[in-house]
Amino acid sequence: MSSFIEKIKERARADKKTIVLPESMDRRTWEAAEKVLKEGIANLIIIGTPEDIGNHADGLDVSGATVINPQTYEKTEDYINLLYEIRKAKGMTLEDARKIVLSDYTYYGCLMIKNGDADGMVSGACHSTANTLRPCLQVIKTKPGTKLVSAFFLMSVPDCEFGDNGTFVFSDCGLNQNPTAEELAAIAGSSAESFRLLTGEEPKVAMLSYSTMGSAKHDDVTKVQEATKIAKEQYPDILLDGELQLDAAIVPSVGEFKAPGSPVAGHANTLIFPNLDAGNIGYKLVQRLAKAEAYGPVCQGIAAPVNDLSRGCFSDDIVGVVAITAVQAQAK
């Protein structure tokens, strides 16, 4: 386990938050819950009926978790009314709200957060990103001043001299398929903020491309050049540069050669990928080939922290994302 995630856990323990885990129908949730409770990282609410839970928790000590059955919980009616109030202008009836709240625990978790009964949520071990994020965008909404919700991975690469001792933010790797120049700039701003919040270090943001400083000509390159220009204007306090090839972004000798005088080249720790294909492929390559720990997709730009998991995640990944979510909730 990286020292980075240990530091995050330490911060989570210092000011304990209440995190919802809505996937009671998956053994990994309960394995993670046992570890979170044992390490004192967060207070946990797990949502599910006895039928959902079945024997998934067998043999695990999860006595410290609060298990809520939506069918019998005293506040379920409040949550149904709350969802109805939020969505009635979009045509939702009270009956629709009841059906959703009793059957979709991701909505249930978001309503708990909206109602002030929890601080954050982690879901996605057995739900798609869309099924995790749709409820939170409808119920919790975006953070004031946020132009775009995006998703990053916190990468911790063992024995790595690049980035911040092997720690990087990779963005956007989970949400925005083909961001415009304006959207890329917004992703860069949010990602820098996330890097600073989670590591306590200065973000150095590289706008990635297959071109460095005009070495290639193409509309895709122009988009990254425009995004860099916009980001520099909007976030003058952030160390940010582009467009940079990956090696020019993180390897000092290559950065010096390909982008002399750049404040970021060779030292980047926050990598902004030009599209979702590049981001998703990039993080999985590093995770599998460099045996990196990959925590996420962590969402940025939502009014309260709701974070997604990769469906291929392990219970330790869930523990890490719970700790990250708790630290994000502290900042809120």
C-alpha positions as CSV (number, residue, x, y, z in Angstrom):
1,M,0.0,0.0,0.0
2,S,1.4,3.4,-1.0
3,S,2.4,5.9,1.6
4,F,0.2,8.4,-0.3
5,I,-3.0,6.5,0.5
6,E,-1.9,6.0,4.1
7,K,-1.6,9.8,4.4
8,I,-5.1,10.2,3.0
9,K,-6.4,7.6,5.5
10,E,-4.7,9.5,8.3
11,R,-6.5,12.7,7.3
12,A,-9.8,10.9,7.0
13,R,-9.4,9.5,10.6
14,A,-8.7,13.0,11.9
15,D,-12.2,14.3,11.1
16,K,-14.5,11.3,10.5
17,K,-17.2,11.6,7.9
18,T,-20.2,9.4,7.2
19,I,-20.0,7.7,3.8
20,V,-22.8,5.7,2.1
21,L,-22.1,2.4,0.4
22,P,-25.2,1.5,-1.6
23,E,-24.0,-1.8,-3.1
24,S,-25.0,-4.2,-0.3
25,M,-25.5,-6.9,-2.9
26,D,-21.7,-7.3,-3.5
27,R,-19.2,-9.1,-1.3
28,R,-16.5,-6.5,-2.0
29,T,-18.6,-3.8,-0.3
30,W,-18.6,-5.8,2.9
31,E,-14.9,-6.7,2.7
32,A,-14.1,-3.0,2.2
33,A,-16.5,-2.0,5.1
34,E,-14.7,-4.4,7.5
35,K,-11.4,-2.7,6.6
36,V,-12.8,0.9,6.8
37,L,-14.3,0.3,10.2
38,K,-11.3,-1.6,11.6
39,E,-8.9,1.3,10.4
40,G,-11.4,4.0,11.7
41,I,-11.4,5.8,8.3
42,A,-15.1,6.7,8.2
43,N,-18.5,6.0,9.6
44,L,-20.4,3.8,7.2
45,I,-24.0,3.5,6.1
46,I,-24.8,0.5,4.0
47,I,-28.1,0.4,2.1
48,G,-30.0,-2.9,1.5
49,T,-32.8,-5.2,2.4
50,P,-32.0,-8.6,4.1
51,E,-32.6,-10.2,0.7
52,D,-30.0,-7.9,-1.0
53,I,-27.5,-8.6,1.7
54,G,-28.0,-12.4,1.8
55,N,-24.8,-14.0,2.9
56,H,-22.4,-11.4,1.4
57,A,-21.3,-10.2,4.9
58,D,-20.8,-13.7,6.3
59,G,-17.7,-14.1,8.4
60,L,-16.9,-10.4,8.3
61,D,-17.0,-8.0,11.3
62,V,-19.1,-5.1,10.1
63,S,-21.0,-4.6,13.3
64,G,-19.8,-0.9,13.3
65,A,-21.7,-0.1,10.1
66,T,-25.3,1.3,10.1
67,V,-27.4,-0.9,7.8
68,I,-30.5,0.8,6.4
69,N,-33.4,-1.1,4.9
70,P,-35.2,1.4,2.7
71,Q,-38.4,-0.6,3.0
72,T,-38.6,0.0,6.8
73,Y,-36.4,3.0,7.6
74,E,-38.2,5.9,9.2
75,K,-36.9,8.6,6.9
76,T,-37.7,6.8,3.6
77,E,-40.9,8.8,3.2
78,D,-38.9,12.1,3.7
79,Y,-36.6,11.0,0.9
80,I,-39.5,10.1,-1.4
81,N,-41.0,13.6,-0.8
82,L,-37.6,15.2,-1.3
83,L,-37.0,13.5,-4.7
84,Y,-40.5,14.4,-5.8
85,E,-39.9,18.1,-4.8
86,I,-36.6,18.2,-6.7
87,R,-37.9,16.5,-9.9
88,K,-41.6,17.4,-10.1
89,A,-40.8,20.3,-12.5
90,K,-39.3,17.6,-14.8
91,G,-42.6,15.7,-14.7
92,M,-41.9,13.2,-11.9
93,T,-44.9,12.1,-9.9
94,L,-44.9,11.0,-6.2
95,E,-45.5,7.4,-7.4
96,D,-42.4,7.6,-9.7
97,A,-40.4,9.0,-6.8
98,R,-41.5,6.1,-4.5
99,K,-40.5,3.5,-7.1
100,I,-37.1,5.0,-7.6
101,V,-36.3,5.5,-3.9
102,L,-37.3,2.0,-3.0
103,S,-35.5,0.3,-5.9
104,D,-32.4,2.4,-6.7
105,Y,-30.0,2.7,-3.7
106,T,-27.8,5.2,-5.5
107,Y,-30.7,7.7,-5.5
108,Y,-31.3,6.7,-1.9
109,G,-27.7,7.5,-1.0
110,C,-27.8,10.8,-2.8
111,L,-31.0,11.8,-1.0
112,M,-29.4,11.0,2.3
113,I,-26.6,13.4,1.5
114,K,-29.0,16.1,0.2
115,N,-30.9,15.7,3.5
116,G,-27.8,16.1,5.6
117,D,-27.8,12.5,6.9
118,A,-24.5,11.6,5.2
119,D,-21.4,13.4,3.8
120,G,-20.5,11.4,0.7
121,M,-21.0,8.2,-1.3
122,V,-19.0,5.6,-3.1
123,S,-20.6,3.3,-5.7
124,G,-19.9,1.7,-9.0
125,A,-18.5,-1.8,-8.1
126,C,-21.6,-3.2,-9.8
127,H,-23.1,-0.1,-11.5
128,S,-22.1,1.8,-14.6
129,T,-20.6,5.3,-14.2
130,A,-23.9,6.7,-15.7
131,N,-26.0,4.9,-13.1
132,T,-23.7,6.3,-10.3
133,L,-23.6,9.9,-11.7
134,R,-27.1,10.5,-13.0
135,P,-28.7,10.4,-9.5
136,C,-26.1,12.7,-8.0
137,L,-26.3,15.3,-10.8
138,Q,-30.2,15.3,-10.5
139,V,-30.3,15.3,-6.6
140,I,-27.0,16.9,-5.3
141,K,-26.3,19.1,-8.4
142,T,-23.0,20.7,-9.3
143,K,-20.8,22.8,-7.0
144,P,-21.4,26.6,-7.4
145,G,-19.1,28.1,-10.0
146,T,-18.4,24.7,-11.6
147,K,-18.5,24.7,-15.4
148,L,-18.3,20.9,-15.8
149,V,-18.3,17.7,-13.8
150,S,-15.3,15.5,-14.6
151,A,-13.7,12.4,-13.3
152,F,-10.0,11.7,-12.5
153,F,-7.9,8.8,-11.3
154,L,-5.4,9.2,-8.5
155,M,-2.5,7.1,-9.6
156,S,0.2,5.9,-7.2
157,V,3.1,4.4,-9.1
158,P,5.5,2.3,-7.1
159,D,9.3,3.1,-7.3
160,C,8.7,6.0,-9.7
161,E,10.8,9.2,-9.8
162,F,8.3,11.0,-11.9
163,G,5.3,13.2,-10.9
164,D,5.1,13.8,-7.2
165,N,7.1,10.7,-6.1
166,G,5.0,8.6,-8.3
167,T,1.7,10.3,-7.4
168,F,-0.4,11.7,-10.3
169,V,-3.8,12.9,-11.2
170,F,-5.0,11.6,-14.6
171,S,-8.0,13.4,-16.0
172,D,-10.6,13.1,-17.5
173,C,-10.6,9.2,-17.5
174,G,-14.2,8.5,-16.8
175,L,-16.8,11.0,-18.0
176,N,-16.3,13.5,-20.8
177,Q,-15.9,11.7,-24.2
178,N,-14.5,14.4,-26.4
179,P,-14.2,17.6,-24.5
180,T,-14.0,21.0,-26.3
181,A,-11.1,23.3,-25.7
182,E,-13.2,25.2,-23.1
183,E,-14.2,22.0,-21.4
184,L,-10.5,20.8,-21.3
185,A,-9.5,24.0,-19.7
186,A,-12.3,23.5,-17.0
187,I,-11.1,20.0,-16.4
188,A,-7.5,21.3,-16.0
189,G,-8.7,23.8,-13.4
190,S,-10.7,21.3,-11.4
191,S,-7.9,18.7,-11.6
192,A,-5.3,21.1,-10.2
193,E,-7.6,21.9,-7.3
194,S,-8.1,18.1,-6.7
195,F,-4.3,17.4,-6.8
196,R,-3.7,20.2,-4.3
197,L,-6.5,19.1,-2.0
198,L,-5.5,15.4,-1.9
199,T,-1.7,15.7,-1.9
200,G,-1.1,19.0,-0.3
201,E,1.5,19.7,-3.0
202,E,1.7,22.2,-5.9
203,P,-0.1,21.0,-9.0
204,K,2.0,21.1,-12.2
205,V,-0.5,20.6,-15.1
206,A,0.4,19.2,-18.5
207,M,-2.1,19.5,-21.4
208,L,-1.3,16.3,-23.2
209,S,-1.1,15.7,-27.0
210,Y,0.8,13.7,-29.5
211,S,2.5,17.0,-30.3
212,T,4.8,19.2,-28.3
213,M,4.7,22.9,-28.8
214,G,3.5,22.8,-32.4
215,S,5.6,19.8,-33.5
216,A,2.5,18.5,-35.3
217,K,-0.4,20.1,-37.1
218,H,-3.9,18.8,-36.7
219,D,-7.3,19.9,-35.4
220,D,-6.8,17.7,-32.4
221,V,-3.5,19.5,-31.6
222,T,-5.1,22.9,-32.2
223,K,-7.9,22.0,-29.6
224,V,-5.2,21.3,-26.9
225,Q,-3.4,24.5,-27.8
226,E,-6.6,26.5,-27.4
227,A,-7.4,24.7,-24.2
228,T,-4.0,25.7,-22.8
229,K,-4.5,29.3,-23.8
230,I,-7.9,29.4,-22.1
231,A,-6.7,27.6,-19.0
232,K,-3.8,30.0,-18.6
233,E,-6.1,33.0,-18.8
234,Q,-8.7,31.5,-16.4
235,Y,-6.3,30.1,-13.9
236,P,-3.2,32.4,-13.9
237,D,-2.1,31.0,-10.5
238,I,-1.8,27.4,-11.7
239,L,1.5,26.1,-13.2
240,L,0.2,24.8,-16.5
241,D,1.6,24.3,-20.0
242,G,1.0,22.6,-23.3
243,E,0.6,21.1,-25.6
244,L,3.1,18.4,-24.4
245,Q,3.8,14.8,-25.3
246,L,3.7,12.5,-22.3
247,D,7.5,12.1,-22.2
248,A,8.1,15.8,-22.5
249,A,5.6,16.3,-19.7
250,I,7.1,14.0,-17.1
251,V,10.8,13.2,-18.0
252,P,13.1,16.2,-17.1
253,S,15.7,15.6,-19.8
254,V,13.0,15.2,-22.6
255,G,11.1,18.2,-21.3
256,E,14.2,20.4,-21.3
257,F,15.0,19.3,-24.9
258,K,11.5,19.5,-26.4
259,A,10.0,22.4,-24.4
260,P,12.9,24.5,-23.1
261,G,11.8,27.2,-20.7
262,S,8.5,25.6,-19.9
263,P,7.6,25.8,-16.1
264,V,5.9,22.4,-16.3
265,A,7.7,20.2,-18.9
266,G,9.6,17.3,-17.3
267,H,7.9,17.9,-13.9
268,A,4.1,17.4,-14.5
269,N,2.1,15.6,-11.8
270,T,-1.4,16.5,-13.2
271,L,-2.0,15.0,-16.6
272,I,-4.9,16.3,-18.8
273,F,-5.7,13.9,-21.6
274,P,-7.2,15.2,-24.8
275,N,-10.2,12.8,-24.7
276,L,-11.7,9.9,-22.9
277,D,-10.1,7.2,-25.1
278,A,-6.6,8.5,-24.3
279,G,-7.4,8.9,-20.6
280,N,-9.0,5.6,-20.1
281,I,-6.3,3.7,-22.0
282,G,-3.6,5.7,-20.3
283,Y,-4.7,5.0,-16.7
284,K,-5.3,1.2,-17.4
285,L,-1.9,0.9,-19.0
286,V,-0.1,2.4,-16.1
287,Q,-2.2,0.4,-13.6
288,R,-1.6,-3.0,-15.3
289,L,2.0,-2.5,-16.6
290,A,3.5,-0.4,-13.8
291,K,1.4,-2.1,-11.1
292,A,0.1,1.3,-10.0
293,E,-2.7,1.8,-7.6
294,A,-5.5,3.5,-9.4
295,Y,-8.2,5.2,-7.2
296,G,-11.3,6.4,-9.0
297,P,-12.9,7.6,-11.1
298,V,-13.0,10.3,-8.5
299,C,-15.5,13.0,-9.4
300,Q,-14.9,16.7,-9.2
301,G,-17.4,19.5,-9.5
302,I,-20.4,18.0,-7.6
303,A,-21.7,19.9,-4.6
304,A,-20.9,16.9,-2.3
305,P,-18.5,14.1,-3.0
306,V,-19.9,11.1,-4.8
307,N,-17.3,8.8,-6.3
308,D,-17.4,6.0,-8.8
309,L,-15.5,2.7,-8.8
310,S,-14.3,0.6,-11.7
311,R,-16.4,-2.5,-12.0
312,G,-13.1,-4.5,-11.9
313,C,-12.2,-3.0,-8.5
314,F,-10.9,-4.9,-5.5
315,S,-12.1,-4.3,-1.9
316,D,-8.8,-2.4,-1.2
317,D,-9.7,0.0,-4.0
318,I,-13.0,0.7,-2.4
319,V,-11.3,1.4,0.9
320,G,-9.0,3.9,-0.8
321,V,-11.9,5.7,-2.5
322,V,-13.8,5.9,0.7
323,A,-10.8,7.6,2.3
324,I,-10.5,10.0,-0.6
325,T,-14.2,10.8,-0.5
326,A,-14.0,11.5,3.3
327,V,-11.1,14.0,2.7
328,Q,-13.1,15.7,-0.1
329,A,-16.1,15.9,2.4
330,Q,-13.8,17.6,4.9
331,A,-12.9,20.3,2.4
332,K,-16.6,20.9,1.7
